[in-house]
């Protein structure tokens, strides 16, 4: 059984990967537990989807600064950066716990701390992704990315699982306590990583030129640029729903805390199951899978929009989580396989910016509009638009057709 498991998940054979993977898993559980607590307490204090959107925006908007984090990830020792940022994440989570436990927490405090933690994670994530490619051999990289994405996306299920009973009994301080514990475990795990690596940035005094180098690579590599555009549309149109869920649960399912946590759990459970299956997938059909998960990612919000009871809403959430996580995992694998290691931090940080940064603005915009238009309309229309975009890309973009057909980005990988 052990040999079979190692053969199907070859990245787990490497000690440094296991340590980094464990740290990423704990960090992701901490993040999603904290974000769930933030959304719950902000909606409770304000009774407004707009303010939930503001708190989500504060968490994600620093991802617009991720290219600077990418320069840092290509300049300094990546293992050290991951350790330092994990300490920062623990500190900010503890701050929220103390504010909640002393009963002085307010919306502006949640927003402020979320903003600080967003800055920390804008450095942590590019560093983590760059280091990931250094702890496994090239032929195990796709499996390593799949497993890493599995923990990042699947942890959305762990957040509700751990915090839902606490939100209903102890209060938000219970969720923040769980988040702090996992943040500490994340640091403990990554301390075991021994591999040291650096990128190709020689001096931070030339931040602007270093950023331009990463941007020039993306702009001059048409297939990569098209993938970035597809990811931006995906994140803006189908993944920016978090801030609308509390209001959707209360207004349309008539079950505020339970409906919210169950839908969030459904998203995470779907992501966990789907990305684990991807880690076991042999890889020959990645292009076809990318096409169909893109279409499903557009259709699943439509199903949620027309759900008027708990069961179909949670089922739609599972489909949303599985299709969205698979789509993002496949894109990450395809990019990691071709991006040169000397600028891996910068390019993957631009990827983070095109994903998380856009989600920050889209979440805020949808949350603001949801108070007037309602969440169903804002789930249905953007989802349909993205499904059309994916279908059009299959017809109109030759490089994307190649990706869908062959499952590789048509760019020569670094030797």
Secondary structure by P-SEA (a helix, b strand, c coil): caaaaaaaccccccaaaaaaaaaaaaaaaaaaaaaaaaaaaaaaacccaaaaaaaaaaacccccaaaaaaaaaacccaaaaaaaaaaaaaaaaaaaaaaaaaccccaaaaaaaaaaaaaaaaaaaaaaaaaaaaaccccaaaaaaaaaaaaaaaaaaaaaaacccccccccaaaaaaaaaaaaaaaaaaacccccccccccccccaaaaaaaaaaaaaaacaaaaaaaaaaaaaaacccccccaaaaaaaaccccaaaaaaaaaaaaaaaaaaaaaaaaaccccaaaaaaaaaaaaaaaaaaaaaaccccaaaaaaaaaaaaaaaaaaaaaaaaaaacccccaaaaaaaaaaaacaaaaaaaaaaaaaaaacccaaaaacaaaaaaaaaaaaaacccaaaaaaaacccccccccc
